[in-house]
Amino acid sequence: MKILVAIAFLAILVSLGSALMYMMRGSAPPVEGQAPKKGNMATALAFRVGFSIVLFICVLAAWKLGWIQPTGIPPGA
């Protein structure tokens, strides 16, 4: 489970980094005869959101199946 979480976290960071790259690069003026590329940054951010949701669902399912146990502040403390 730790490996799955680490891989998902790395995928989230890579997606966020690629969105930053697209944002910093900006949009170049369209070349004649070619369709302009749109939505690269939005696509990268959408993948980041998707990876985050999948990671949350996997952690929640692992908790429900008993694969991981919560540690920390006990309830009612």
All heavy atoms as a GROMACS GRO file, in nm:
protein
  565
    1MET      N    1   0.083  -0.119   0.000
    1MET     CA    2   0.000   0.000   0.000
    1MET      C    3   0.087   0.125   0.000
    1MET      O    4   0.052   0.224  -0.063
    1MET     CB    5  -0.091  -0.004   0.123
    1MET     CG    6  -0.196   0.100   0.123
    1MET     SD    7  -0.306   0.074  -0.016
    1MET     CE    8  -0.397   0.221  -0.012
    2LYS      N    9   0.200   0.118   0.072
    2LYS     CA   10   0.289   0.234   0.076
    2LYS      C   11   0.345   0.266  -0.062
    2LYS      O   12   0.359   0.382  -0.099
    2LYS     CB   13   0.404   0.210   0.173
    2LYS     CG   14   0.362   0.209   0.317
    2LYS     CD   15   0.482   0.183   0.406
    2LYS     CE   16   0.439   0.171   0.550
    2LYS     NZ   17   0.554   0.148   0.639
    3ILE      N   18   0.373   0.162  -0.139
    3ILE     CA   19   0.427   0.183  -0.274
    3ILE      C   20   0.322   0.246  -0.364
    3ILE      O   21   0.352   0.338  -0.441
    3ILE     CB   22   0.479   0.050  -0.332
    3ILE    CG1   23   0.599   0.001  -0.252
    3ILE    CG2   24   0.516   0.065  -0.479
    3ILE    CD1   25   0.644  -0.138  -0.287
    4LEU      N   26   0.198   0.201  -0.354
    4LEU     CA   27   0.089   0.259  -0.433
    4LEU      C   28   0.069   0.407  -0.402
    4LEU      O   29   0.055   0.489  -0.492
    4LEU     CB   30  -0.041   0.182  -0.409
    4LEU     CG   31  -0.165   0.237  -0.478
    4LEU    CD1   32  -0.154   0.216  -0.629
    4LEU    CD2   33  -0.290   0.172  -0.424
    5VAL      N   34   0.074   0.441  -0.274
    5VAL     CA   35   0.058   0.581  -0.234
    5VAL      C   36   0.175   0.664  -0.286
    5VAL      O   37   0.156   0.775  -0.337
    5VAL     CB   38   0.045   0.591  -0.081
    5VAL    CG1   39   0.053   0.735  -0.034
    5VAL    CG2   40  -0.085   0.529  -0.034
    6ALA      N   41   0.296   0.612  -0.277
    6ALA     CA   42   0.413   0.685  -0.325
    6ALA      C   43   0.406   0.706  -0.476
    6ALA      O   44   0.436   0.816  -0.526
    6ALA     CB   45   0.540   0.610  -0.288
    7ILE      N   46   0.365   0.605  -0.550
    7ILE     CA   47   0.354   0.618  -0.696
    7ILE      C   48   0.246   0.720  -0.733
    7ILE      O   49   0.266   0.804  -0.821
    7ILE     CB   50   0.327   0.481  -0.761
    7ILE    CG1   51   0.451   0.393  -0.750
    7ILE    CG2   52   0.285   0.496  -0.906
    7ILE    CD1   53   0.428   0.250  -0.791
    8ALA      N   54   0.132   0.714  -0.665
    8ALA     CA   55   0.024   0.809  -0.693
    8ALA      C   56   0.068   0.951  -0.659
    8ALA      O   57   0.038   1.046  -0.732
    8ALA     CB   58  -0.101   0.771  -0.615
    9PHE      N   59   0.140   0.968  -0.548
    9PHE     CA   60   0.187   1.101  -0.510
    9PHE      C   61   0.285   1.154  -0.612
    9PHE      O   62   0.280   1.273  -0.649
    9PHE     CB   63   0.250   1.095  -0.371
    9PHE     CG   64   0.284   1.230  -0.315
    9PHE    CD1   65   0.185   1.319  -0.280
    9PHE    CD2   66   0.416   1.267  -0.298
    9PHE    CE1   67   0.216   1.444  -0.229
    9PHE    CE2   68   0.449   1.391  -0.247
    9PHE     CZ   69   0.349   1.480  -0.213
   10LEU      N   70   0.374   1.069  -0.663
   10LEU     CA   71   0.467   1.112  -0.767
   10LEU      C   72   0.393   1.149  -0.896
   10LEU      O   73   0.428   1.246  -0.963
   10LEU     CB   74   0.570   1.004  -0.794
   10LEU     CG   75   0.679   0.990  -0.689
   10LEU    CD1   76   0.768   0.869  -0.721
   10LEU    CD2   77   0.762   1.115  -0.681
   11ALA      N   78   0.290   1.073  -0.931
   11ALA     CA   79   0.211   1.106  -1.050
   11ALA      C   80   0.142   1.241  -1.034
   11ALA      O   81   0.134   1.319  -1.129
   11ALA     CB   82   0.107   0.997  -1.077
   12ILE      N   83   0.094   1.270  -0.914
   12ILE     CA   84   0.031   1.400  -0.887
   12ILE      C   85   0.133   1.512  -0.904
   12ILE      O   86   0.105   1.614  -0.967
   12ILE     CB   87  -0.030   1.401  -0.745
   12ILE    CG1   88  -0.151   1.307  -0.741
   12ILE    CG2   89  -0.070   1.542  -0.704
   12ILE    CD1   90  -0.201   1.277  -0.601
   13LEU      N   91   0.254   1.493  -0.850
   13LEU     CA   92   0.356   1.596  -0.861
   13LEU      C   93   0.402   1.616  -1.006
   13LEU      O   94   0.424   1.729  -1.050
   13LEU     CB   95   0.476   1.561  -0.772
   13LEU     CG   96   0.453   1.577  -0.622
   13LEU    CD1   97   0.578   1.533  -0.546
   13LEU    CD2   98   0.416   1.719  -0.588
   14VAL      N   99   0.416   1.508  -1.081
   14VAL     CA  100   0.457   1.518  -1.222
   14VAL      C  101   0.349   1.592  -1.301
   14VAL      O  102   0.381   1.679  -1.384
   14VAL     CB  103   0.485   1.378  -1.281
   14VAL    CG1  104   0.494   1.383  -1.432
   14VAL    CG2  105   0.612   1.322  -1.221
   15SER      N  106   0.225   1.562  -1.276
   15SER     CA  107   0.116   1.629  -1.346
   15SER      C  108   0.113   1.777  -1.312
   15SER      O  109   0.091   1.862  -1.399
   15SER     CB  110  -0.017   1.563  -1.310
   15SER     OG  111  -0.123   1.628  -1.374
   16LEU      N  112   0.134   1.809  -1.186
   16LEU     CA  113   0.138   1.950  -1.145
   16LEU      C  114   0.256   2.022  -1.209
   16LEU      O  115   0.244   2.136  -1.253
   16LEU     CB  116   0.145   1.958  -0.992
   16LEU     CG  117   0.123   2.094  -0.929
   16LEU    CD1  118  -0.014   2.148  -0.964
   16LEU    CD2  119   0.139   2.085  -0.779
   17GLY      N  120   0.370   1.954  -1.216
   17GLY     CA  121   0.488   2.013  -1.280
   17GLY      C  122   0.467   2.036  -1.429
   17GLY      O  123   0.509   2.139  -1.483
   18SER      N  124   0.400   1.944  -1.496
   18SER     CA  125   0.376   1.964  -1.639
   18SER      C  126   0.277   2.077  -1.662
   18SER      O  127   0.291   2.154  -1.758
   18SER     CB  128   0.327   1.835  -1.704
   18SER     OG  129   0.202   1.798  -1.654
   19ALA      N  130   0.180   2.093  -1.573
   19ALA     CA  131   0.087   2.207  -1.585
   19ALA      C  132   0.163   2.337  -1.566
   19ALA      O  133   0.138   2.435  -1.638
   19ALA     CB  134  -0.025   2.196  -1.483
   20LEU      N  135   0.258   2.340  -1.472
   20LEU     CA  136   0.340   2.459  -1.452
   20LEU      C  137   0.423   2.488  -1.577
   20LEU      O  138   0.434   2.604  -1.618
   20LEU     CB  139   0.431   2.441  -1.331
   20LEU     CG  140   0.529   2.553  -1.304
   20LEU    CD1  141   0.455   2.680  -1.265
   20LEU    CD2  142   0.627   2.513  -1.196
   21MET      N  143   0.478   2.384  -1.638
   21MET     CA  144   0.557   2.403  -1.760
   21MET      C  145   0.472   2.463  -1.872
   21MET      O  146   0.514   2.557  -1.939
   21MET     CB  147   0.616   2.270  -1.805
   21MET     CG  148   0.703   2.279  -1.928
   21MET     SD  149   0.749   2.119  -1.993
   21MET     CE  150   0.592   2.057  -2.050
   22TYR      N  151   0.350   2.409  -1.890
   22TYR     CA  152   0.263   2.463  -1.994
   22TYR      C  153   0.224   2.608  -1.963
   22TYR      O  154   0.213   2.690  -2.053
   22TYR     CB  155   0.136   2.378  -2.008
   22TYR     CG  156   0.161   2.244  -2.072
   22TYR    CD1  157   0.117   2.127  -2.011
   22TYR    CD2  158   0.229   2.233  -2.193
   22TYR    CE1  159   0.138   2.003  -2.068
   22TYR    CE2  160   0.251   2.110  -2.251
   22TYR     CZ  161   0.206   1.996  -2.189
   22TYR     OH  162   0.228   1.874  -2.245
   23MET      N  163   0.202   2.640  -1.834
   23MET     CA  164   0.164   2.775  -1.798
   23MET      C  165   0.279   2.872  -1.823
   23MET      O  166   0.259   2.981  -1.876
   23MET     CB  167   0.123   2.781  -1.651
   23MET     CG  168   0.075   2.919  -1.609
   23MET     SD  169   0.026   2.926  -1.439
   23MET     CE  170   0.183   2.912  -1.355
   24MET      N  171   0.401   2.833  -1.786
   24MET     CA  172   0.516   2.922  -1.803
   24MET      C  173   0.553   2.938  -1.950
   24MET      O  174   0.599   3.044  -1.990
   24MET     CB  175   0.636   2.868  -1.724
   24MET     CG  176   0.612   2.864  -1.575
   24MET     SD  177   0.564   3.022  -1.506
   24MET     CE  178   0.722   3.096  -1.487
   25ARG      N  179   0.534   2.834  -2.028
   25ARG     CA  180   0.566   2.840  -2.170
   25ARG      C  181   0.468   2.931  -2.242
   25ARG      O  182   0.504   3.000  -2.337
   25ARG     CB  183   0.564   2.701  -2.232
   25ARG     CG  184   0.613   2.700  -2.375
   25ARG     CD  185   0.610   2.564  -2.436
   25ARG     NE  186   0.694   2.471  -2.359
   25ARG     CZ  187   0.694   2.342  -2.380
   25ARG    NH1  188   0.615   2.289  -2.470
   25ARG    NH2  189   0.772   2.262  -2.308
   26GLY      N  190   0.345   2.931  -2.198
   26GLY     CA  191   0.244   3.015  -2.261
   26GLY      C  192   0.200   2.957  -2.393
   26GLY      O  193   0.240   2.849  -2.434
   27SER      N  194   0.115   3.030  -2.460
   27SER     CA  195   0.068   2.983  -2.590
   27SER      C  196   0.138   3.060  -2.700
   27SER      O  197   0.143   3.183  -2.700
   27SER     CB  198  -0.084   3.001  -2.601
   27SER     OG  199  -0.116   3.136  -2.588
   28ALA      N  200   0.195   2.987  -2.792
   28ALA     CA  201   0.263   3.048  -2.906
   28ALA      C  202   0.158   3.089  -3.009
   28ALA      O  203   0.050   3.029  -3.016
   28ALA     CB  204   0.362   2.949  -2.967
   29PRO      N  205   0.188   3.189  -3.089
   29PRO     CA  206   0.093   3.225  -3.193
   29PRO      C  207   0.074   3.108  -3.290
   29PRO      O  208   0.168   3.032  -3.316
   29PRO     CB  209   0.158   3.344  -3.264
   29PRO     CG  210   0.297   3.352  -3.214
   29PRO     CD  211   0.306   3.271  -3.089
   30PRO      N  212  -0.048   3.089  -3.339
   30PRO     CA  213  -0.073   2.975  -3.427
   30PRO      C  214   0.007   2.984  -3.557
   30PRO      O  215   0.023   3.090  -3.613
   30PRO     CB  216  -0.223   2.982  -3.454
   30PRO     CG  217  -0.264   3.120  -3.419
   30PRO     CD  218  -0.165   3.172  -3.319
   31VAL      N  219   0.056   2.869  -3.600
   31VAL     CA  220   0.130   2.859  -3.726
   31VAL      C  221   0.028   2.841  -3.837
   31VAL      O  222  -0.070   2.768  -3.823
   31VAL     CB  223   0.228   2.740  -3.721
   31VAL    CG1  224   0.301   2.725  -3.853
   31VAL    CG2  225   0.325   2.757  -3.606
   32GLU      N  226   0.051   2.908  -3.948
   32GLU     CA  227  -0.045   2.901  -4.058
   32GLU      C  228  -0.054   2.758  -4.109
   32GLU      O  229   0.046   2.690  -4.132
   32GLU     CB  230   0.000   2.994  -4.172
   32GLU     CG  231  -0.104   3.009  -4.279
   32GLU     CD  232  -0.063   3.112  -4.384
   32GLU    OE1  233   0.007   3.207  -4.349
   32GLU    OE2  234  -0.102   3.093  -4.499
   33GLY      N  235  -0.175   2.710  -4.124
   33GLY     CA  236  -0.198   2.576  -4.175
   33GLY      C  237  -0.208   2.470  -4.066
   33GLY      O  238  -0.234   2.356  -4.095
   34GLN      N  239  -0.185   2.508  -3.939
   34GLN     CA  240  -0.195   2.413  -3.829
   34GLN      C  241  -0.298   2.464  -3.728
   34GLN      O  242  -0.310   2.584  -3.707
   34GLN     CB  243  -0.062   2.396  -3.757
   34GLN     CG  244   0.042   2.323  -3.838
   34GLN     CD  245   0.172   2.306  -3.757
   34GLN    OE1  246   0.188   2.364  -3.652
   34GLN    NE2  247   0.262   2.225  -3.811
   35ALA      N  248  -0.368   2.371  -3.669
   35ALA     CA  249  -0.465   2.410  -3.567
   35ALA      C  250  -0.390   2.444  -3.438
   35ALA      O  251  -0.293   2.376  -3.403
   35ALA     CB  252  -0.562   2.295  -3.541
   36PRO      N  253  -0.429   2.548  -3.368
   36PRO     CA  254  -0.359   2.583  -3.243
   36PRO      C  255  -0.386   2.479  -3.135
   36PRO      O  256  -0.495   2.423  -3.126
   36PRO     CB  257  -0.419   2.718  -3.205
   36PRO     CG  258  -0.549   2.726  -3.276
   36PRO     CD  259  -0.536   2.642  -3.400
   37LYS      N  260  -0.284   2.452  -3.055
   37LYS     CA  261  -0.299   2.358  -2.944
   37LYS      C  262  -0.364   2.431  -2.827
   37LYS      O  263  -0.322   2.540  -2.790
   37LYS     CB  264  -0.163   2.304  -2.900
   37LYS     CG  265  -0.107   2.200  -2.992
   37LYS     CD  266   0.017   2.140  -2.931
   37LYS     CE  267   0.062   2.020  -3.008
   37LYS     NZ  268   0.179   1.957  -2.950
   38LYS      N  269  -0.466   2.370  -2.771
   38LYS     CA  270  -0.535   2.432  -2.658
   38LYS      C  271  -0.552   2.328  -2.549
   38LYS      O  272  -0.563   2.210  -2.574
   38LYS     CB  273  -0.673   2.482  -2.699
   38LYS     CG  274  -0.670   2.595  -2.798
   38LYS     CD  275  -0.806   2.661  -2.807
   38LYS     CE  276  -0.883   2.605  -2.923
   38LYS     NZ  277  -1.010   2.670  -2.946
   39GLY      N  278  -0.555   2.376  -2.427
   39GLY     CA  279  -0.593   2.292  -2.316
   39GLY      C  280  -0.486   2.202  -2.258
   39GLY      O  281  -0.519   2.112  -2.182
   40ASN      N  282  -0.359   2.224  -2.291
   40ASN     CA  283  -0.255   2.137  -2.234
   40ASN      C  284  -0.249   2.152  -2.083
   40ASN      O  285  -0.239   2.053  -2.010
   40ASN     CB  286  -0.119   2.169  -2.295
   40ASN     CG  287  -0.107   2.120  -2.437
   40ASN    OD1  288  -0.174   2.026  -2.476
   40ASN    ND2  289  -0.023   2.185  -2.515
   41MET      N  290  -0.252   2.277  -2.035
   41MET     CA  291  -0.245   2.300  -1.892
   41MET      C  292  -0.370   2.246  -1.823
   41MET      O  293  -0.362   2.182  -1.717
   41MET     CB  294  -0.229   2.449  -1.861
   41MET     CG  295  -0.207   2.476  -1.714
   41MET     SD  296  -0.177   2.648  -1.675
   41MET     CE  297  -0.339   2.715  -1.690
   42ALA      N  298  -0.486   2.268  -1.882
   42ALA     CA  299  -0.610   2.218  -1.823
   42ALA      C  300  -0.612   2.066  -1.819
   42ALA      O  301  -0.659   2.006  -1.721
   42ALA     CB  302  -0.729   2.271  -1.902
   43THR      N  303  -0.559   2.002  -1.921
   43THR     CA  304  -0.553   1.856  -1.923
   43THR      C  305  -0.462   1.804  -1.812
   43THR      O  306  -0.496   1.708  -1.743
   43THR     CB  307  -0.504   1.806  -2.060
   43THR    OG1  308  -0.590   1.856  -2.161
   43THR    CG2  309  -0.499   1.655  -2.065
   44ALA      N  310  -0.347   1.868  -1.796
   44ALA     CA  311  -0.254   1.825  -1.691
   44ALA      C  312  -0.316   1.843  -1.553
   44ALA      O  313  -0.302   1.757  -1.465
   44ALA     CB  314  -0.123   1.904  -1.701
   45LEU      N  315  -0.387   1.953  -1.533
   45LEU     CA  316  -0.452   1.975  -1.403
   45LEU      C  317  -0.568   1.878  -1.382
   45LEU      O  318  -0.593   1.833  -1.270
   45LEU     CB  319  -0.500   2.119  -1.392
   45LEU     CG  320  -0.387   2.223  -1.380
   45LEU    CD1  321  -0.444   2.364  -1.384
   45LEU    CD2  322  -0.305   2.201  -1.255
   46ALA      N  323  -0.637   1.842  -1.489
   46ALA     CA  324  -0.745   1.744  -1.478
   46ALA      C  325  -0.690   1.607  -1.439
   46ALA      O  326  -0.749   1.536  -1.356
   46ALA     CB  327  -0.822   1.735  -1.609
   47PHE      N  328  -0.574   1.570  -1.495
   47PHE     CA  329  -0.510   1.444  -1.455
   47PHE      C  330  -0.469   1.449  -1.309
   47PHE      O  331  -0.483   1.350  -1.236
   47PHE     CB  332  -0.387   1.414  -1.541
   47PHE     CG  333  -0.419   1.349  -1.672
   47PHE    CD1  334  -0.387   1.409  -1.791
   47PHE    CD2  335  -0.482   1.225  -1.675
   47PHE    CE1  336  -0.417   1.349  -1.912
   47PHE    CE2  337  -0.512   1.163  -1.795
   47PHE     CZ  338  -0.480   1.227  -1.914
   48ARG      N  339  -0.421   1.565  -1.263
   48ARG     CA  340  -0.382   1.578  -1.122
   48ARG      C  341  -0.502   1.557  -1.030
   48ARG      O  342  -0.493   1.486  -0.931
   48ARG     CB  343  -0.322   1.716  -1.096
   48ARG     CG  344  -0.274   1.732  -0.952
   48ARG     CD  345  -0.230   1.873  -0.922
   48ARG     NE  346  -0.340   1.967  -0.927
   48ARG     CZ  347  -0.420   1.995  -0.824
   48ARG    NH1  348  -0.405   1.933  -0.711
   48ARG    NH2  349  -0.516   2.085  -0.837
   49VAL      N  350  -0.614   1.616  -1.066
   49VAL     CA  351  -0.735   1.598  -0.986
   49VAL      C  352  -0.779   1.452  -0.990
   49VAL      O  353  -0.816   1.394  -0.886
   49VAL     CB  354  -0.847   1.692  -1.037
   49VAL    CG1  355  -0.979   1.658  -0.972
   49VAL    CG2  356  -0.810   1.837  -1.011
   50GLY      N  357  -0.771   1.390  -1.106
   50GLY     CA  358  -0.808   1.249  -1.118
   50GLY      C  359  -0.718   1.159  -1.034
   50GLY      O  360  -0.766   1.069  -0.964
   51PHE      N  361  -0.586   1.183  -1.037
   51PHE     CA  362  -0.493   1.105  -0.956
   51PHE      C  363  -0.523   1.124  -0.807
   51PHE      O  364  -0.517   1.029  -0.729
   51PHE     CB  365  -0.348   1.144  -0.983
   51PHE     CG  366  -0.295   1.100  -1.117
   51PHE    CD1  367  -0.217   1.184  -1.193
   51PHE    CD2  368  -0.323   0.973  -1.166
   51PHE    CE1  369  -0.167   1.144  -1.315
   51PHE    CE2  370  -0.273   0.932  -1.289
   51PHE     CZ  371  -0.195   1.018  -1.364
   52SER      N  372  -0.555   1.246  -0.767
   52SER     CA  373  -0.585   1.273  -0.626
   52SER      C  374  -0.711   1.200  -0.582
   52SER      O  375  -0.715   1.144  -0.472
   52SER     CB  376  -0.602   1.424  -0.604
   52SER     OG  377  -0.484   1.493  -0.636
   53ILE      N  378  -0.813   1.200  -0.666
   53ILE     CA  379  -0.937   1.131  -0.631
   53ILE      C  380  -0.914   0.980  -0.622
   53ILE      O  381  -0.962   0.914  -0.529
   53ILE     CB  382  -1.047   1.165  -0.733
   53ILE    CG1  383  -1.088   1.312  -0.715
   53ILE    CG2  384  -1.168   1.074  -0.718
   53ILE    CD1  385  -1.180   1.363  -0.823
   54VAL      N  386  -0.839   0.925  -0.717
   54VAL     CA  387  -0.811   0.782  -0.714
   54VAL      C  388  -0.729   0.746  -0.590
   54VAL      O  389  -0.756   0.645  -0.524
   54VAL     CB  390  -0.737   0.738  -0.843
   54VAL    CG1  391  -0.679   0.599  -0.830
   54VAL    CG2  392  -0.831   0.746  -0.962
   55LEU      N  393  -0.633   0.829  -0.554
   55LEU     CA  394  -0.553   0.804  -0.434
   55LEU      C  395  -0.642   0.806  -0.310
   55LEU      O  396  -0.631   0.718  -0.223
   55LEU     CB  397  -0.442   0.908  -0.421
   55LEU     CG  398  -0.355   0.898  -0.296
   55LEU    CD1  399  -0.284   0.764  -0.291
   55LEU    CD2  400  -0.256   1.012  -0.292
   56PHE      N  401  -0.732   0.902  -0.300
   56PHE     CA  402  -0.822   0.911  -0.185
   56PHE      C  403  -0.911   0.787  -0.177
   56PHE      O  404  -0.928   0.730  -0.069
   56PHE     CB  405  -0.907   1.038  -0.194
   56PHE     CG  406  -1.005   1.051  -0.082
   56PHE    CD1  407  -0.962   1.089   0.044
   56PHE    CD2  408  -1.139   1.023  -0.102
   56PHE    CE1  409  -1.053   1.101   0.149
   56PHE    CE2  410  -1.230   1.035   0.002
   56PHE     CZ  411  -1.187   1.074   0.128
   57ILE      N  412  -0.965   0.745  -0.290
   57ILE     CA  413  -1.053   0.627  -0.291
   57ILE      C  414  -0.975   0.501  -0.253
   57ILE      O  415  -1.025   0.416  -0.178
   57ILE     CB  416  -1.123   0.612  -0.427
   57ILE    CG1  417  -1.225   0.726  -0.446
   57ILE    CG2  418  -1.190   0.477  -0.443
   57ILE    CD1  419  -1.284   0.736  -0.584
   58CYS      N  420  -0.852   0.489  -0.300
   58CYS     CA  421  -0.770   0.372  -0.265
   58CYS      C  422  -0.738   0.369  -0.117
   58CYS      O  423  -0.743   0.263  -0.054
   58CYS     CB  424  -0.640   0.372  -0.347
   58CYS     SG  425  -0.664   0.326  -0.519
   59VAL      N  426  -0.706   0.483  -0.058
   59VAL     CA  427  -0.677   0.489   0.085
   59VAL      C  428  -0.803   0.456   0.165
   59VAL      O  429  -0.799   0.382   0.263
   59VAL     CB  430  -0.618   0.626   0.124
   59VAL    CG1  431  -0.615   0.644   0.275
   59VAL    CG2  432  -0.480   0.642   0.066
   60LEU      N  433  -0.916   0.509   0.123
   60LEU     CA  434  -1.042   0.482   0.191
   60LEU      C  435  -1.078   0.333   0.181
   60LEU      O  436  -1.119   0.271   0.281
   60LEU     CB  437  -1.154   0.567   0.132
   60LEU     CG  438  -1.288   0.564   0.203
   60LEU    CD1  439  -1.275   0.617   0.345
   60LEU    CD2  440  -1.390   0.645   0.126
   61ALA      N  441  -1.060   0.272   0.064
   61ALA     CA  442  -1.090   0.130   0.047
   61ALA      C  443  -0.995   0.044   0.130
   61ALA      O  444  -1.037  -0.055   0.191
   61ALA     CB  445  -1.080   0.092  -0.101
   62ALA      N  446  -0.867   0.082   0.135
   62ALA     CA  447  -0.770   0.006   0.215
   62ALA      C  448  -0.806   0.014   0.363
   62ALA      O  449  -0.791  -0.085   0.436
   62ALA     CB  450  -0.630   0.059   0.192
   63TRP      N  451  -0.855   0.127   0.409
   63TRP     CA  452  -0.897   0.140   0.548
   63TRP      C  453  -1.020   0.053   0.576
   63TRP      O  454  -1.025  -0.016   0.677
   63TRP     CB  455  -0.926   0.287   0.579
   63TRP     CG  456  -0.988   0.308   0.714
   63TRP    CD1  457  -0.929   0.286   0.835
   63TRP    CD2  458  -1.121   0.352   0.739
   63TRP    NE1  459  -1.019   0.316   0.934
   63TRP    CE2  460  -1.137   0.357   0.880
   63TRP    CE3  461  -1.227   0.389   0.658
   63TRP    CZ2  462  -1.255   0.397   0.938
   63TRP    CZ3  463  -1.344   0.430   0.717
   63TRP    CH2  464  -1.357   0.433   0.855
   64LYS      N  465  -1.116   0.056   0.484
   64LYS     CA  466  -1.238  -0.025   0.502
   64LYS      C  467  -1.207  -0.175   0.499
   64LYS      O  468  -1.271  -0.253   0.568
   64LYS     CB  469  -1.342   0.007   0.393
   64LYS     CG  470  -1.412   0.137   0.413
   64LYS     CD  471  -1.507   0.124   0.529
   64LYS     CE  472  -1.600   0.243   0.535
   64LYS     NZ  473  -1.690   0.235   0.649
   65LEU      N  474  -1.109  -0.217   0.418
   65LEU     CA  475  -1.073  -0.358   0.409
   65LEU      C  476  -0.980  -0.402   0.522
   65LEU      O  477  -0.950  -0.520   0.534
   65LEU     CB  478  -1.007  -0.386   0.274
   65LEU     CG  479  -1.100  -0.375   0.153
   65LEU    CD1  480  -1.020  -0.385   0.024
   65LEU    CD2  481  -1.208  -0.482   0.158
   66GLY      N  482  -0.933  -0.307   0.601
   66GLY     CA  483  -0.847  -0.340   0.713
   66GLY      C  484  -0.700  -0.352   0.678
   66GLY      O  485  -0.622  -0.401   0.759
   67TRP      N  486  -0.662  -0.311   0.559
   67TRP     CA  487  -0.522  -0.318   0.519
   67TRP      C  488  -0.438  -0.216   0.591
   67TRP      O  489  -0.318  -0.237   0.612
   67TRP     CB  490  -0.507  -0.301   0.369
   67TRP     CG  491  -0.570  -0.410   0.288
   67TRP    CD1  492  -0.612  -0.532   0.332
   67TRP    CD2  493  -0.600  -0.406   0.149
   67TRP    NE1  494  -0.665  -0.605   0.229
   67TRP    CE2  495  -0.660  -0.530   0.114
   67TRP    CE3  496  -0.582  -0.313   0.050
   67TRP    CZ2  497  -0.700  -0.560  -0.014
   67TRP    CZ3  498  -0.623  -0.342  -0.079
   67TRP    CH2  499  -0.682  -0.465  -0.110
   68ILE      N  500  -0.497  -0.101   0.623
   68ILE     CA  501  -0.426   0.003   0.697
   68ILE      C  502  -0.510   0.039   0.819
   68ILE      O  503  -0.633   0.027   0.818
   68ILE     CB  504  -0.398   0.128   0.611
   68ILE    CG1  505  -0.528   0.188   0.556
   68ILE    CG2  506  -0.301   0.098   0.499
   68ILE    CD1  507  -0.510   0.320   0.483
   69GLN      N  508  -0.444   0.080   0.925
   69GLN     CA  509  -0.512   0.120   1.048
   69GLN      C  510  -0.478   0.265   1.078
   69GLN      O  511  -0.362   0.305   1.066
   69GLN     CB  512  -0.466   0.032   1.165
   69GLN     CG  513  -0.503  -0.114   1.149
   69GLN     CD  514  -0.652  -0.136   1.145
   69GLN    OE1  515  -0.727  -0.073   1.216
   69GLN    NE2  516  -0.696  -0.225   1.056
   70PRO      N  517  -0.578   0.343   1.116
   70PRO     CA  518  -0.549   0.482   1.151
   70PRO      C  519  -0.471   0.490   1.281
   70PRO      O  520  -0.495   0.413   1.374
   70PRO     CB  521  -0.688   0.544   1.164
   70PRO     CG  522  -0.780   0.432   1.192
   70PRO     CD  523  -0.720   0.312   1.126
   71THR      N  524  -0.378   0.580   1.285
   71THR     CA  525  -0.304   0.609   1.408
   71THR      C  526  -0.307   0.758   1.428
   71THR      O  527  -0.322   0.835   1.333
   71THR     CB  528  -0.158   0.561   1.399
   71THR    OG1  529  -0.096   0.627   1.289
   71THR    CG2  530  -0.149   0.412   1.380
   72GLY      N  531  -0.296   0.799   1.548
   72GLY     CA  532  -0.298   0.942   1.575
   72GLY      C  533  -0.383   0.971   1.695
   72GLY      O  534  -0.386   0.896   1.793
   73ILE      N  535  -0.459   1.078   1.689
   73ILE     CA  536  -0.541   1.120   1.802
   73ILE      C  537  -0.660   1.027   1.815
   73ILE      O  538  -0.737   1.010   1.721
   73ILE     CB  539  -0.588   1.265   1.781
   73ILE    CG1  540  -0.470   1.358   1.768
   73ILE    CG2  541  -0.678   1.308   1.897
   73ILE    CD1  542  -0.505   1.499   1.731
   74PRO      N  543  -0.676   0.964   1.931
   74PRO     CA  544  -0.791   0.875   1.949
   74PRO      C  545  -0.921   0.956   1.955
   74PRO      O  546  -0.921   1.070   1.999
   74PRO     CB  547  -0.763   0.805   2.082
   74PRO     CG  548  -0.661   0.887   2.151
   74PRO     CD  549  -0.589   0.966   2.046
   75PRO      N  550  -1.033   0.896   1.912
   75PRO     CA  551  -1.159   0.969   1.916
   75PRO      C  552  -1.199   1.001   2.060
   75PRO      O  553  -1.178   0.923   2.151
   75PRO     CB  554  -1.260   0.873   1.853
   75PRO     CG  555  -1.184   0.755   1.806
   75PRO     CD  556  -1.044   0.765   1.854
   76GLY      N  557  -1.253   1.119   2.078
   76GLY     CA  558  -1.300   1.161   2.209
   76GLY      C  559  -1.189   1.217   2.298
   76GLY      O  560  -1.212   1.244   2.415
   77ALA      N  561  -1.068   1.236   2.244
   77ALA     CA  562  -0.961   1.289   2.327
   77ALA      C  563  -0.956   1.439   2.320
   77ALA      O  564  -0.999   1.504   2.234
   77ALA     CB  565  -0.827   1.234   2.282
   0.00000   0.00000   0.00000
